[in-house]
């Protein structure tokens, strides 16, 4: 199971929230947030919960940020099709 950083960026941008604004809401500088959104530094559970609050996404919808590895090494978003496979739990 992995974290879909592209979805995180999409959700932030679709709400017209800049990386600078997100960083401020999380109590960090722009560079620290950029590193997290781009996968350079892992996002902690506490940071993720704060991100959900800033984006106004209920915690029960966290699956939109998850993808799982398929046997052939492809990735898919949970419940979405990618490369001809359908994922789910």
CNS distance restraints for C-alpha pairs under 8 A (distance, minus, plus):
assign (resid   1 and name CA) (resid  66 and name CA) 6.66 0.50 0.50
assign (resid   1 and name CA) (resid  67 and name CA) 5.67 0.50 0.50
assign (resid   1 and name CA) (resid  68 and name CA) 4.23 0.50 0.50
assign (resid   1 and name CA) (resid  69 and name CA) 6.34 0.50 0.50
assign (resid   2 and name CA) (resid  66 and name CA) 5.63 0.50 0.50
assign (resid   2 and name CA) (resid  67 and name CA) 5.21 0.50 0.50
assign (resid   2 and name CA) (resid  68 and name CA) 5.84 0.50 0.50
assign (resid   2 and name CA) (resid  69 and name CA) 7.68 0.50 0.50
assign (resid   3 and name CA) (resid  65 and name CA) 5.71 0.50 0.50
assign (resid   3 and name CA) (resid  66 and name CA) 4.82 0.50 0.50
assign (resid   3 and name CA) (resid  67 and name CA) 6.26 0.50 0.50
assign (resid   4 and name CA) (resid   8 and name CA) 6.67 0.50 0.50
assign (resid   4 and name CA) (resid  65 and name CA) 4.93 0.50 0.50
assign (resid   4 and name CA) (resid  66 and name CA) 5.48 0.50 0.50
assign (resid   4 and name CA) (resid  67 and name CA) 6.27 0.50 0.50
assign (resid   4 and name CA) (resid  77 and name CA) 7.68 0.50 0.50
assign (resid   5 and name CA) (resid   9 and name CA) 6.31 0.50 0.50
assign (resid   5 and name CA) (resid  37 and name CA) 6.01 0.50 0.50
assign (resid   5 and name CA) (resid  38 and name CA) 6.80 0.50 0.50
assign (resid   5 and name CA) (resid  39 and name CA) 7.12 0.50 0.50
assign (resid   5 and name CA) (resid  65 and name CA) 7.31 0.50 0.50
assign (resid   6 and name CA) (resid  10 and name CA) 6.11 0.50 0.50
assign (resid   7 and name CA) (resid  11 and name CA) 6.05 0.50 0.50
assign (resid   7 and name CA) (resid  64 and name CA) 7.46 0.50 0.50
assign (resid   7 and name CA) (resid  65 and name CA) 6.06 0.50 0.50
assign (resid   8 and name CA) (resid  12 and name CA) 6.24 0.50 0.50
assign (resid   8 and name CA) (resid  37 and name CA) 7.17 0.50 0.50
assign (resid   8 and name CA) (resid  65 and name CA) 6.75 0.50 0.50
assign (resid   9 and name CA) (resid  13 and name CA) 6.05 0.50 0.50
assign (resid   9 and name CA) (resid  37 and name CA) 6.81 0.50 0.50
assign (resid  10 and name CA) (resid  14 and name CA) 5.89 0.50 0.50
assign (resid  11 and name CA) (resid  15 and name CA) 6.52 0.50 0.50
assign (resid  11 and name CA) (resid  55 and name CA) 7.17 0.50 0.50
assign (resid  12 and name CA) (resid  16 and name CA) 6.60 0.50 0.50
assign (resid  12 and name CA) (resid  17 and name CA) 5.48 0.50 0.50
assign (resid  12 and name CA) (resid  18 and name CA) 7.32 0.50 0.50
assign (resid  12 and name CA) (resid  55 and name CA) 6.63 0.50 0.50
assign (resid  13 and name CA) (resid  17 and name CA) 5.67 0.50 0.50
assign (resid  13 and name CA) (resid  18 and name CA) 6.91 0.50 0.50
assign (resid  15 and name CA) (resid  55 and name CA) 7.39 0.50 0.50
assign (resid  17 and name CA) (resid  21 and name CA) 6.09 0.50 0.50
assign (resid  17 and name CA) (resid  22 and name CA) 6.52 0.50 0.50
assign (resid  18 and name CA) (resid  22 and name CA) 6.23 0.50 0.50
assign (resid  19 and name CA) (resid  23 and name CA) 5.97 0.50 0.50
assign (resid  19 and name CA) (resid  30 and name CA) 6.28 0.50 0.50
assign (resid  19 and name CA) (resid  33 and name CA) 6.87 0.50 0.50
assign (resid  19 and name CA) (resid  34 and name CA) 6.84 0.50 0.50
assign (resid  20 and name CA) (resid  24 and name CA) 6.23 0.50 0.50
assign (resid  20 and name CA) (resid  29 and name CA) 7.31 0.50 0.50
assign (resid  20 and name CA) (resid  30 and name CA) 5.06 0.50 0.50
assign (resid  21 and name CA) (resid  25 and name CA) 6.30 0.50 0.50
assign (resid  22 and name CA) (resid  26 and name CA) 6.27 0.50 0.50
assign (resid  22 and name CA) (resid  33 and name CA) 7.51 0.50 0.50
assign (resid  22 and name CA) (resid  51 and name CA) 7.77 0.50 0.50
assign (resid  22 and name CA) (resid  54 and name CA) 7.49 0.50 0.50
assign (resid  23 and name CA) (resid  27 and name CA) 6.11 0.50 0.50
assign (resid  23 and name CA) (resid  28 and name CA) 5.06 0.50 0.50
assign (resid  23 and name CA) (resid  29 and name CA) 5.50 0.50 0.50
assign (resid  23 and name CA) (resid  30 and name CA) 5.36 0.50 0.50
assign (resid  23 and name CA) (resid  32 and name CA) 7.51 0.50 0.50
assign (resid  23 and name CA) (resid  33 and name CA) 5.39 0.50 0.50
assign (resid  24 and name CA) (resid  28 and name CA) 5.82 0.50 0.50
assign (resid  24 and name CA) (resid  29 and name CA) 6.62 0.50 0.50
assign (resid  24 and name CA) (resid  30 and name CA) 7.68 0.50 0.50
assign (resid  25 and name CA) (resid  54 and name CA) 7.22 0.50 0.50
assign (resid  26 and name CA) (resid  47 and name CA) 7.02 0.50 0.50
assign (resid  26 and name CA) (resid  50 and name CA) 6.62 0.50 0.50
assign (resid  26 and name CA) (resid  51 and name CA) 7.35 0.50 0.50
assign (resid  28 and name CA) (resid  32 and name CA) 6.25 0.50 0.50
assign (resid  28 and name CA) (resid  33 and name CA) 6.77 0.50 0.50
assign (resid  29 and name CA) (resid  33 and name CA) 6.54 0.50 0.50
assign (resid  30 and name CA) (resid  34 and name CA) 6.05 0.50 0.50
assign (resid  31 and name CA) (resid  35 and name CA) 6.17 0.50 0.50
assign (resid  32 and name CA) (resid  36 and name CA) 6.59 0.50 0.50
assign (resid  33 and name CA) (resid  37 and name CA) 6.19 0.50 0.50
assign (resid  34 and name CA) (resid  38 and name CA) 6.01 0.50 0.50
assign (resid  35 and name CA) (resid  39 and name CA) 6.08 0.50 0.50
assign (resid  35 and name CA) (resid  40 and name CA) 4.78 0.50 0.50
assign (resid  35 and name CA) (resid  41 and name CA) 5.48 0.50 0.50
assign (resid  36 and name CA) (resid  40 and name CA) 5.81 0.50 0.50
assign (resid  36 and name CA) (resid  41 and name CA) 4.82 0.50 0.50
assign (resid  36 and name CA) (resid  42 and name CA) 5.88 0.50 0.50
assign (resid  36 and name CA) (resid  43 and name CA) 5.82 0.50 0.50
assign (resid  43 and name CA) (resid  47 and name CA) 6.12 0.50 0.50
assign (resid  43 and name CA) (resid  48 and name CA) 6.34 0.50 0.50
assign (resid  44 and name CA) (resid  48 and name CA) 6.12 0.50 0.50
assign (resid  45 and name CA) (resid  49 and name CA) 6.23 0.50 0.50
assign (resid  46 and name CA) (resid  50 and name CA) 6.36 0.50 0.50
assign (resid  47 and name CA) (resid  51 and name CA) 6.13 0.50 0.50
assign (resid  48 and name CA) (resid  52 and name CA) 6.21 0.50 0.50
assign (resid  49 and name CA) (resid  53 and name CA) 6.40 0.50 0.50
assign (resid  49 and name CA) (resid  59 and name CA) 7.51 0.50 0.50
assign (resid  50 and name CA) (resid  54 and name CA) 6.26 0.50 0.50
assign (resid  51 and name CA) (resid  55 and name CA) 6.11 0.50 0.50
assign (resid  52 and name CA) (resid  56 and name CA) 5.83 0.50 0.50
assign (resid  52 and name CA) (resid  57 and name CA) 5.01 0.50 0.50
assign (resid  52 and name CA) (resid  58 and name CA) 6.76 0.50 0.50
assign (resid  52 and name CA) (resid  59 and name CA) 6.89 0.50 0.50
assign (resid  53 and name CA) (resid  57 and name CA) 6.22 0.50 0.50
assign (resid  53 and name CA) (resid  58 and name CA) 7.49 0.50 0.50
assign (resid  57 and name CA) (resid  61 and name CA) 6.77 0.50 0.50
assign (resid  57 and name CA) (resid  62 and name CA) 7.89 0.50 0.50
assign (resid  58 and name CA) (resid  62 and name CA) 7.48 0.50 0.50
assign (resid  62 and name CA) (resid  66 and name CA) 7.26 0.50 0.50
assign (resid  63 and name CA) (resid  78 and name CA) 6.64 0.50 0.50
assign (resid  64 and name CA) (resid  77 and name CA) 7.28 0.50 0.50
assign (resid  64 and name CA) (resid  78 and name CA) 7.01 0.50 0.50
assign (resid  65 and name CA) (resid  77 and name CA) 7.72 0.50 0.50
assign (resid  66 and name CA) (resid  77 and name CA) 6.13 0.50 0.50
assign (resid  66 and name CA) (resid  78 and name CA) 6.18 0.50 0.50
assign (resid  67 and name CA) (resid  75 and name CA) 6.40 0.50 0.50
assign (resid  67 and name CA) (resid  76 and name CA) 5.24 0.50 0.50
assign (resid  67 and name CA) (resid  77 and name CA) 4.18 0.50 0.50
assign (resid  67 and name CA) (resid  78 and name CA) 5.22 0.50 0.50
assign (resid  68 and name CA) (resid  75 and name CA) 5.80 0.50 0.50
assign (resid  68 and name CA) (resid  76 and name CA) 5.85 0.50 0.50
assign (resid  68 and name CA) (resid  77 and name CA) 6.71 0.50 0.50
assign (resid  68 and name CA) (resid  78 and name CA) 6.77 0.50 0.50
assign (resid  68 and name CA) (resid  87 and name CA) 7.71 0.50 0.50
assign (resid  69 and name CA) (resid  73 and name CA) 5.90 0.50 0.50
assign (resid  69 and name CA) (resid  74 and name CA) 5.94 0.50 0.50
assign (resid  69 and name CA) (resid  75 and name CA) 4.84 0.50 0.50
assign (resid  69 and name CA) (resid  76 and name CA) 6.87 0.50 0.50
assign (resid  70 and name CA) (resid  74 and name CA) 5.33 0.50 0.50
assign (resid  70 and name CA) (resid  75 and name CA) 6.02 0.50 0.50
assign (resid  70 and name CA) (resid  76 and name CA) 7.44 0.50 0.50
assign (resid  74 and name CA) (resid  83 and name CA) 7.40 0.50 0.50
assign (resid  75 and name CA) (resid  82 and name CA) 7.38 0.50 0.50
assign (resid  76 and name CA) (resid  80 and name CA) 6.56 0.50 0.50
assign (resid  76 and name CA) (resid  81 and name CA) 6.60 0.50 0.50
assign (resid  76 and name CA) (resid  82 and name CA) 5.46 0.50 0.50
assign (resid  76 and name CA) (resid  85 and name CA) 7.77 0.50 0.50
assign (resid  76 and name CA) (resid  86 and name CA) 7.72 0.50 0.50
assign (resid  76 and name CA) (resid  87 and name CA) 6.66 0.50 0.50
assign (resid  77 and name CA) (resid  81 and name CA) 7.31 0.50 0.50
assign (resid  77 and name CA) (resid  82 and name CA) 7.63 0.50 0.50
assign (resid  77 and name CA) (resid  87 and name CA) 7.09 0.50 0.50
assign (resid  78 and name CA) (resid  87 and name CA) 5.31 0.50 0.50
assign (resid  78 and name CA) (resid  88 and name CA) 5.45 0.50 0.50
assign (resid  78 and name CA) (resid  89 and name CA) 7.98 0.50 0.50
assign (resid  79 and name CA) (resid  86 and name CA) 6.41 0.50 0.50
assign (resid  79 and name CA) (resid  87 and name CA) 4.92 0.50 0.50
assign (resid  79 and name CA) (resid  88 and name CA) 4.82 0.50 0.50
assign (resid  80 and name CA) (resid  86 and name CA) 6.00 0.50 0.50
assign (resid  80 and name CA) (resid  87 and name CA) 6.22 0.50 0.50
assign (resid  80 and name CA) (resid  88 and name CA) 7.99 0.50 0.50
assign (resid  81 and name CA) (resid  85 and name CA) 5.45 0.50 0.50
assign (resid  81 and name CA) (resid  86 and name CA) 4.70 0.50 0.50
assign (resid  81 and name CA) (resid  87 and name CA) 6.85 0.50 0.50
assign (resid  82 and name CA) (resid  86 and name CA) 6.98 0.50 0.50
